[in-house]
Amino acid sequence: MNFTEILALSLALAMDAFAVSVASGICLREVNKRQAFRLAFHFGLFQALMPVIGWYLGLSIKSLVTIFAPWIAFGLLTFIGVKMIIESREEDKQECDTAKDPTKGLSLIILSIATSIDALAVGLSFSILNRPIFFATTVIGIVAFIMTVIGIYLGKKVAGAPKLGKIAELTGGTVLVLIGLKVLLIG
């Protein structure tokens, strides 16, 4: 993968983190630098670590699936992308719990894992396709960090921000499906 493709993949993966950070910015009464950094650091860290975990898991099953590698990568990326597209079309029924700070404690860990599960599958795909992972994970982590900071402040400033999060999720899902198609068709 070239840098442009890694950047597109990173942006697509960061869309869940962006959408959650927008929602967090809306729900928090005040957003301070510490909260923004804490959320961005954890989202970036988890987004960077999950592909590495997936990559190492893929090494253990790689010999079993080498023949089907492009199809498996296509399936994983398409599944994640379609899931993101479907989620972007669903109506949010979740109310803000303004008493709870999503940038602290167990909530922060759960959100960090939830927004980075997709990255685990991407790491698995990289492993199966015999692609290097460490540069990509660095870019993925940095992009997730930046998108989270932007999202949390944007959530505080923009009145229609939940719609922005949905658009971001739709775009991210579409990019993942397109990357999956490229892997299948071009390699």
Secondary structure, 3 states (H helix, E strand, C coil): CCHHHHHHHHHHHHHHHHHHHHHHHHHCCCCCHHHHHHHHHHHHHHHHHHHHHHHHHHHHHHHHHHHHHHHHHHHHHHHHHHHHHHHHHCCCCCCCCCCCCCCCHHHHHHHHHHCCHHHHHHHHHHHHCCCCCHHHHHHHHHHHHHHHHHHHHHHHHCCCHHHHHHHHHHHHHHHHHHHHHHHHHCC
